[in-house]
Amino acid sequence: MARVLNWNGKDLPDELRSLPAGQYVVEPVAEVPPELTPEEEKGLREAIAEIEAGKGESPEEVRRHIDAVLRR
């Protein structure tokens, strides 16, 4: 269960007070999402255009492709 908390660097945030006792890993959330490369941007625009034209892949095909890439 992930929780985003806002901390002023001094006071204990309410988001932490509501958690049960235990060990937790706290990581900062990136303020600015990473920018897409020109190739990624182009690929997303092409994919959106295909979906809008009714030529997109099914969710099952997409999942198979993602699974294949992650196995590399």
SEKOL-575292 format. One record per residue: chain; x, y, z of N, C-alpha, C, CB in turn. Coordinates in steps of 0.1 Angstrom, whole numbers, plus 5000, padded with zeros to 4 digits. Glycine has a CB too. Layout:
% SEKOL-575292
@chaine: A&n_xx: X&n_yy: Y&n_zz: Z&ca_xx: X&ca_yy: Y&ca_zz: Z&c_xx: X&c_yy: Y&c_zz: Z&cb_xx: X&cb_yy: Y&cb_zz: Z
...
//
This chain:
% SEKOL-575292
@chaine: A&n_xx: 5008&n_yy: 4988&n_zz: 5000&ca_xx: 5000&ca_yy: 5000&ca_zz: 5000&c_xx: 5009&c_yy: 5012&c_zz: 5000&cb_xx: 4990&cb_yy: 5000&cb_zz: 5012
@chaine: A&n_xx: 5009&n_yy: 5019&n_zz: 4989&ca_xx: 5017&ca_yy: 5031&ca_zz: 4988&c_xx: 5009&c_yy: 5044&c_zz: 4993&cb_xx: 5022&cb_yy: 5034&cb_zz: 4973
@chaine: A&n_xx: 5016&n_yy: 5052&n_zz: 4999&ca_xx: 5010&ca_yy: 5065&ca_zz: 5004&c_xx: 5020&c_yy: 5076&c_zz: 5001&cb_xx: 5007&cb_yy: 5065&cb_zz: 5019
@chaine: A&n_xx: 5014&n_yy: 5087&n_zz: 4996&ca_xx: 5022&ca_yy: 5099&ca_zz: 4993&c_xx: 5020&c_yy: 5108&c_zz: 5005&cb_xx: 5018&cb_yy: 5106&cb_zz: 4980
@chaine: A&n_xx: 5031&n_yy: 5113&n_zz: 5010&ca_xx: 5030&ca_yy: 5123&ca_zz: 5021&c_xx: 5037&c_yy: 5135&c_zz: 5018&cb_xx: 5035&cb_yy: 5116&cb_zz: 5034
@chaine: A&n_xx: 5033&n_yy: 5146&n_zz: 5024&ca_xx: 5039&ca_yy: 5159&ca_zz: 5023&c_xx: 5046&c_yy: 5162&c_zz: 5036&cb_xx: 5029&cb_yy: 5170&cb_zz: 5019
@chaine: A&n_xx: 5059&n_yy: 5165&n_zz: 5036&ca_xx: 5066&ca_yy: 5167&ca_zz: 5048&c_xx: 5074&c_yy: 5180&c_zz: 5047&cb_xx: 5076&cb_yy: 5155&cb_zz: 5050
@chaine: A&n_xx: 5073&n_yy: 5187&n_zz: 5058&ca_xx: 5080&ca_yy: 5200&ca_zz: 5059&c_xx: 5094&c_yy: 5199&c_zz: 5064&cb_xx: 5072&cb_yy: 5210&cb_zz: 5068
@chaine: A&n_xx: 5098&n_yy: 5186&n_zz: 5066&ca_xx: 5112&ca_yy: 5184&ca_zz: 5071&c_xx: 5113&c_yy: 5185&c_zz: 5086&cb_xx: 5121&cb_yy: 5193&cb_zz: 5065
@chaine: A&n_xx: 5102&n_yy: 5187&n_zz: 5093&ca_xx: 5103&ca_yy: 5189&ca_zz: 5107&c_xx: 5092&c_yy: 5181&c_zz: 5115&cb_xx: 5102&cb_yy: 5204&cb_zz: 5111
@chaine: A&n_xx: 5080&n_yy: 5184&n_zz: 5112&ca_xx: 5069&ca_yy: 5178&ca_zz: 5119&c_xx: 5065&c_yy: 5165&c_zz: 5113&cb_xx: 5056&cb_yy: 5187&cb_zz: 5119
@chaine: A&n_xx: 5060&n_yy: 5155&n_zz: 5121&ca_xx: 5056&ca_yy: 5142&ca_zz: 5116&c_xx: 5042&c_yy: 5144&c_zz: 5109&cb_xx: 5054&cb_yy: 5132&cb_zz: 5128
@chaine: A&n_xx: 5042&n_yy: 5140&n_zz: 5096&ca_xx: 5030&ca_yy: 5141&ca_zz: 5088&c_xx: 5019&c_yy: 5132&c_zz: 5092&cb_xx: 5033&cb_yy: 5139&cb_zz: 5073
@chaine: A&n_xx: 5006&n_yy: 5136&n_zz: 5090&ca_xx: 4995&ca_yy: 5128&ca_zz: 5094&c_xx: 4995&c_yy: 5114&c_zz: 5086&cb_xx: 4982&cb_yy: 5135&cb_zz: 5091
@chaine: A&n_xx: 5000&n_yy: 5114&n_zz: 5074&ca_xx: 5001&ca_yy: 5102&ca_zz: 5066&c_xx: 5009&c_yy: 5091&c_zz: 5073&cb_xx: 5006&cb_yy: 5105&cb_zz: 5052
@chaine: A&n_xx: 5019&n_yy: 5095&n_zz: 5081&ca_xx: 5027&ca_yy: 5085&ca_zz: 5088&c_xx: 5020&c_yy: 5081&c_zz: 5101&cb_xx: 5041&cb_yy: 5091&cb_zz: 5091
@chaine: A&n_xx: 5013&n_yy: 5090&n_zz: 5107&ca_xx: 5006&ca_yy: 5087&ca_zz: 5120&c_xx: 4996&c_yy: 5076&c_zz: 5118&cb_xx: 5000&cb_yy: 5100&cb_zz: 5125
@chaine: A&n_xx: 4990&n_yy: 5076&n_zz: 5106&ca_xx: 4979&ca_yy: 5066&ca_zz: 5104&c_xx: 4984&c_yy: 5052&c_zz: 5101&cb_xx: 4970&cb_yy: 5071&cb_zz: 5093
@chaine: A&n_xx: 4997&n_yy: 5050&n_zz: 5099&ca_xx: 5003&ca_yy: 5037&ca_zz: 5096&c_xx: 5005&c_yy: 5029&c_zz: 5108&cb_xx: 5016&cb_yy: 5038&cb_zz: 5088
@chaine: A&n_xx: 5003&n_yy: 5016&n_zz: 5107&ca_xx: 5006&ca_yy: 5007&ca_zz: 5119&c_xx: 5021&c_yy: 5007&c_zz: 5121&cb_xx: 5000&cb_yy: 4993&cb_zz: 5117
@chaine: A&n_xx: 5025&n_yy: 5003&n_zz: 5133&ca_xx: 5039&ca_yy: 5002&ca_zz: 5137&c_xx: 5045&c_yy: 4991&c_zz: 5127&cb_xx: 5041&cb_yy: 4997&cb_zz: 5151
@chaine: A&n_xx: 5058&n_yy: 4994&n_zz: 5124&ca_xx: 5065&ca_yy: 4984&ca_zz: 5115&c_xx: 5076&c_yy: 4991&c_zz: 5108&cb_xx: 5055&cb_yy: 4978&cb_zz: 5105
@chaine: A&n_xx: 5083&n_yy: 4984&n_zz: 5099&ca_xx: 5094&ca_yy: 4990&ca_zz: 5091&c_xx: 5088&c_yy: 4995&c_zz: 5077&cb_xx: 5105&cb_yy: 4980&cb_zz: 5089
@chaine: A&n_xx: 5093&n_yy: 5006&n_zz: 5073&ca_xx: 5088&ca_yy: 5012&ca_zz: 5061&c_xx: 5100&c_yy: 5018&c_zz: 5053&cb_xx: 5078&cb_yy: 5023&cb_zz: 5063
@chaine: A&n_xx: 5099&n_yy: 5018&n_zz: 5040&ca_xx: 5109&ca_yy: 5024&ca_zz: 5031&c_xx: 5103&c_yy: 5037&c_zz: 5026&cb_xx: 5113&cb_yy: 5015&cb_zz: 5019
@chaine: A&n_xx: 5110&n_yy: 5048&n_zz: 5028&ca_xx: 5105&ca_yy: 5061&ca_zz: 5024&c_xx: 5114&c_yy: 5066&c_zz: 5012&cb_xx: 5104&cb_yy: 5071&cb_zz: 5035
@chaine: A&n_xx: 5108&n_yy: 5069&n_zz: 5001&ca_xx: 5115&ca_yy: 5075&ca_zz: 4990&c_xx: 5109&c_yy: 5087&c_zz: 4985&cb_xx: 5116&cb_yy: 5064&cb_zz: 4978
@chaine: A&n_xx: 5117&n_yy: 5097&n_zz: 4980&ca_xx: 5111&ca_yy: 5109&ca_zz: 4975&c_xx: 5104&c_yy: 5107&c_zz: 4962&cb_xx: 5122&cb_yy: 5120&cb_zz: 4973
@chaine: A&n_xx: 5093&n_yy: 5114&n_zz: 4960&ca_xx: 5086&ca_yy: 5113&ca_zz: 4947&c_xx: 5092&c_yy: 5123&c_zz: 4938&cb_xx: 5070&cb_yy: 5115&cb_zz: 4949
@chaine: A&n_xx: 5095&n_yy: 5119&n_zz: 4926&ca_xx: 5101&ca_yy: 5129&ca_zz: 4916&c_xx: 5091&c_yy: 5140&c_zz: 4913&cb_xx: 5104&cb_yy: 5122&cb_zz: 4903
@chaine: A&n_xx: 5096&n_yy: 5152&n_zz: 4914&ca_xx: 5087&ca_yy: 5164&ca_zz: 4912&c_xx: 5083&c_yy: 5165&c_zz: 4897&cb_xx: 5094&cb_yy: 5177&cb_zz: 4917
@chaine: A&n_xx: 5093&n_yy: 5163&n_zz: 4889&ca_xx: 5091&ca_yy: 5164&ca_zz: 4874&c_xx: 5092&c_yy: 5150&c_zz: 4868&cb_xx: 5101&cb_yy: 5175&cb_zz: 4868
@chaine: A&n_xx: 5082&n_yy: 5145&n_zz: 4861&ca_xx: 5084&ca_yy: 5132&ca_zz: 4854&c_xx: 5094&c_yy: 5133&c_zz: 4843&cb_xx: 5070&cb_yy: 5128&cb_zz: 4849
@chaine: A&n_xx: 5101&n_yy: 5122&n_zz: 4841&ca_xx: 5112&ca_yy: 5122&ca_zz: 4831&c_xx: 5105&c_yy: 5125&c_zz: 4817&cb_xx: 5119&cb_yy: 5109&cb_zz: 4830
@chaine: A&n_xx: 5113&n_yy: 5132&n_zz: 4809&ca_xx: 5108&ca_yy: 5136&ca_zz: 4795&c_xx: 5109&c_yy: 5124&c_zz: 4786&cb_xx: 5115&cb_yy: 5148&cb_zz: 4790
@chaine: A&n_xx: 5100&n_yy: 5122&n_zz: 4777&ca_xx: 5101&ca_yy: 5112&ca_zz: 4767&c_xx: 5111&c_yy: 5116&c_zz: 4756&cb_xx: 5087&cb_yy: 5109&cb_zz: 4760
@chaine: A&n_xx: 5118&n_yy: 5105&n_zz: 4751&ca_xx: 5127&ca_yy: 5108&ca_zz: 4740&c_xx: 5119&c_yy: 5111&c_zz: 4728&cb_xx: 5137&cb_yy: 5095&cb_zz: 4737
@chaine: A&n_xx: 5124&n_yy: 5117&n_zz: 4717&ca_xx: 5117&ca_yy: 5119&ca_zz: 4705&c_xx: 5111&c_yy: 5107&c_zz: 4699&cb_xx: 5126&cb_yy: 5126&cb_zz: 4695
@chaine: A&n_xx: 5118&n_yy: 5096&n_zz: 4700&ca_xx: 5114&ca_yy: 5083&ca_zz: 4695&c_xx: 5102&c_yy: 5078&c_zz: 4703&cb_xx: 5125&cb_yy: 5072&cb_zz: 4695
@chaine: A&n_xx: 5102&n_yy: 5079&n_zz: 4716&ca_xx: 5091&ca_yy: 5075&ca_zz: 4725&c_xx: 5078&c_yy: 5084&c_zz: 4722&cb_xx: 5094&cb_yy: 5076&cb_zz: 4739
@chaine: A&n_xx: 5080&n_yy: 5097&n_zz: 4720&ca_xx: 5069&ca_yy: 5106&ca_zz: 4717&c_xx: 5063&c_yy: 5102&c_zz: 4704&cb_xx: 5074&cb_yy: 5120&cb_zz: 4716
@chaine: A&n_xx: 5071&n_yy: 5099&n_zz: 4694&ca_xx: 5066&ca_yy: 5096&ca_zz: 4680&c_xx: 5059&c_yy: 5082&c_zz: 4681&cb_xx: 5078&cb_yy: 5095&cb_zz: 4670
@chaine: A&n_xx: 5064&n_yy: 5073&n_zz: 4688&ca_xx: 5058&ca_yy: 5060&ca_zz: 4690&c_xx: 5044&c_yy: 5061&c_zz: 4696&cb_xx: 5067&cb_yy: 5050&cb_zz: 4698
@chaine: A&n_xx: 5043&n_yy: 5069&n_zz: 4707&ca_xx: 5030&ca_yy: 5071&ca_zz: 4713&c_xx: 5020&c_yy: 5078&c_zz: 4704&cb_xx: 5032&cb_yy: 5079&cb_zz: 4726
@chaine: A&n_xx: 5025&n_yy: 5088&n_zz: 4697&ca_xx: 5015&ca_yy: 5095&ca_zz: 4688&c_xx: 5011&c_yy: 5085&c_zz: 4677&cb_xx: 5022&cb_yy: 5107&cb_zz: 4681
@chaine: A&n_xx: 5020&n_yy: 5077&n_zz: 4672&ca_xx: 5016&ca_yy: 5067&ca_zz: 4662&c_xx: 5006&c_yy: 5057&c_zz: 4667&cb_xx: 5028&cb_yy: 5060&cb_zz: 4656
@chaine: A&n_xx: 5008&n_yy: 5052&n_zz: 4680&ca_xx: 5000&ca_yy: 5042&ca_zz: 4686&c_xx: 4986&c_yy: 5048&c_zz: 4688&cb_xx: 5006&cb_yy: 5038&cb_zz: 4699
@chaine: A&n_xx: 4985&n_yy: 5061&n_zz: 4693&ca_xx: 4972&ca_yy: 5067&ca_zz: 4695&c_xx: 4965&c_yy: 5069&c_zz: 4682&cb_xx: 4974&cb_yy: 5081&cb_zz: 4701
@chaine: A&n_xx: 4972&n_yy: 5072&n_zz: 4671&ca_xx: 4965&ca_yy: 5074&ca_zz: 4658&c_xx: 4960&c_yy: 5060&c_zz: 4654&cb_xx: 4975&cb_yy: 5079&cb_zz: 4648
@chaine: A&n_xx: 4967&n_yy: 5049&n_zz: 4656&ca_xx: 4962&ca_yy: 5036&ca_zz: 4652&c_xx: 4950&c_yy: 5032&c_zz: 4660&cb_xx: 4973&cb_yy: 5026&cb_zz: 4654
@chaine: A&n_xx: 4950&n_yy: 5035&n_zz: 4673&ca_xx: 4939&ca_yy: 5031&ca_zz: 4681&c_xx: 4927&c_yy: 5039&c_zz: 4677&cb_xx: 4942&cb_yy: 5034&cb_zz: 4696
@chaine: A&n_xx: 4928&n_yy: 5052&n_zz: 4674&ca_xx: 4917&ca_yy: 5060&ca_zz: 4670&c_xx: 4912&c_yy: 5056&c_zz: 4656&cb_xx: 4921&cb_yy: 5075&cb_zz: 4669
@chaine: A&n_xx: 4920&n_yy: 5050&n_zz: 4648&ca_xx: 4916&ca_yy: 5045&ca_zz: 4635&c_xx: 4911&c_yy: 5030&c_zz: 4636&cb_xx: 4928&cb_yy: 5045&cb_zz: 4625
@chaine: A&n_xx: 4910&n_yy: 5025&n_zz: 4648&ca_xx: 4905&ca_yy: 5011&ca_zz: 4650&c_xx: 4915&c_yy: 5000&c_zz: 4646&cb_xx: 4893&cb_yy: 5009&cb_zz: 4642
@chaine: A&n_xx: 4928&n_yy: 5004&n_zz: 4645&ca_xx: 4938&ca_yy: 4994&ca_zz: 4641&c_xx: 4947&c_yy: 4990&c_zz: 4653&cb_xx: 4947&cb_yy: 5000&cb_zz: 4630
@chaine: A&n_xx: 4943&n_yy: 4993&n_zz: 4665&ca_xx: 4952&ca_yy: 4990&ca_zz: 4676&c_xx: 4952&c_yy: 4975&c_zz: 4680&cb_xx: 4947&cb_yy: 4998&cb_zz: 4688
@chaine: A&n_xx: 4962&n_yy: 4971&n_zz: 4688&ca_xx: 4962&ca_yy: 4957&ca_zz: 4692&c_xx: 4953&c_yy: 4955&c_zz: 4704&cb_xx: 4977&cb_yy: 4954&cb_zz: 4696
@chaine: A&n_xx: 4949&n_yy: 4943&n_zz: 4706&ca_xx: 4940&ca_yy: 4939&ca_zz: 4717&c_xx: 4949&c_yy: 4940&c_zz: 4730&cb_xx: 4934&cb_yy: 4925&cb_zz: 4715
@chaine: A&n_xx: 4942&n_yy: 4941&n_zz: 4741&ca_xx: 4949&ca_yy: 4941&ca_zz: 4754&c_xx: 4958&c_yy: 4929&c_zz: 4756&cb_xx: 4940&cb_yy: 4943&cb_zz: 4766
@chaine: A&n_xx: 4953&n_yy: 4917&n_zz: 4751&ca_xx: 4960&ca_yy: 4905&ca_zz: 4752&c_xx: 4973&c_yy: 4905&c_zz: 4744&cb_xx: 4951&cb_yy: 4893&cb_zz: 4748
@chaine: A&n_xx: 4972&n_yy: 4911&n_zz: 4732&ca_xx: 4984&ca_yy: 4912&ca_zz: 4724&c_xx: 4995&c_yy: 4921&c_zz: 4730&cb_xx: 4981&cb_yy: 4917&cb_zz: 4710
@chaine: A&n_xx: 4990&n_yy: 4932&n_zz: 4736&ca_xx: 4999&ca_yy: 4942&ca_zz: 4742&c_xx: 5005&c_yy: 4935&c_zz: 4754&cb_xx: 4991&cb_yy: 4954&cb_zz: 4747
@chaine: A&n_xx: 4998&n_yy: 4927&n_zz: 4762&ca_xx: 5003&ca_yy: 4921&ca_zz: 4774&c_xx: 5014&c_yy: 4910&c_zz: 4770&cb_xx: 4992&cb_yy: 4913&cb_zz: 4782
@chaine: A&n_xx: 5011&n_yy: 4903&n_zz: 4759&ca_xx: 5021&ca_yy: 4893&ca_zz: 4754&c_xx: 5034&c_yy: 4900&c_zz: 4750&cb_xx: 5015&cb_yy: 4885&cb_zz: 4742
@chaine: A&n_xx: 5033&n_yy: 4912&n_zz: 4743&ca_xx: 5044&ca_yy: 4919&ca_zz: 4739&c_xx: 5052&c_yy: 4924&c_zz: 4751&cb_xx: 5040&cb_yy: 4931&cb_zz: 4730
@chaine: A&n_xx: 5045&n_yy: 4930&n_zz: 4761&ca_xx: 5052&ca_yy: 4935&ca_zz: 4773&c_xx: 5059&c_yy: 4924&c_zz: 4780&cb_xx: 5042&cb_yy: 4942&cb_zz: 4782
@chaine: A&n_xx: 5052&n_yy: 4912&n_zz: 4782&ca_xx: 5058&ca_yy: 4901&ca_zz: 4788&c_xx: 5071&c_yy: 4896&c_zz: 4781&cb_xx: 5048&cb_yy: 4889&cb_zz: 4789
@chaine: A&n_xx: 5070&n_yy: 4896&n_zz: 4768&ca_xx: 5082&ca_yy: 4892&ca_zz: 4760&c_xx: 5094&c_yy: 4901&c_zz: 4762&cb_xx: 5078&cb_yy: 4891&cb_zz: 4745
@chaine: A&n_xx: 5091&n_yy: 4914&n_zz: 4762&ca_xx: 5102&ca_yy: 4924&ca_zz: 4764&c_xx: 5108&c_yy: 4923&c_zz: 4778&cb_xx: 5096&cb_yy: 4939&cb_zz: 4762
@chaine: A&n_xx: 5100&n_yy: 4921&n_zz: 4788&ca_xx: 5105&ca_yy: 4920&ca_zz: 4801&c_xx: 5113&c_yy: 4907&c_zz: 4804&cb_xx: 5093&cb_yy: 4920&cb_zz: 4811
@chaine: A&n_xx: 5111&n_yy: 4897&n_zz: 4796&ca_xx: 5119&ca_yy: 4885&ca_zz: 4797&c_xx: 5133&c_yy: 4886&c_zz: 4792&cb_xx: 5112&cb_yy: 4873&cb_zz: 4791
@chaine: A&n_xx: 5136&n_yy: 4896&n_zz: 4784&ca_xx: 5149&ca_yy: 4898&ca_zz: 4777&c_xx: 5160&c_yy: 4900&c_zz: 4787&cb_xx: 5149&cb_yy: 4909&cb_zz: 4768
//
